Amino acid sequence: MALKAVAMNQTGDVGVLAHVDQPDPLPAPGMVPVHIAFAGVNFMDIGASGHGIDRNAQSEDPGR
């Protein structure tokens, strides 16, 4: 069974999000697969898609 995913391959509005099929991931030695029935898109993912948010930015507070 193929894994259903939403991919974002470029910056932009929600129009850059695409439904794609991916092969089922194989667990590494010592790991087990976990089947997810439902998932969501994080607010930060939406912001990073086209609003100039740096996904690699570091916190100003090293304790965070």
Secondary structure, DSSP 8 states (H G I E B T S, - for coil): --EEEEEE-SSSSGGGEEEEEE------TT------S-----HHHHHHTTS---TT---SSTT-
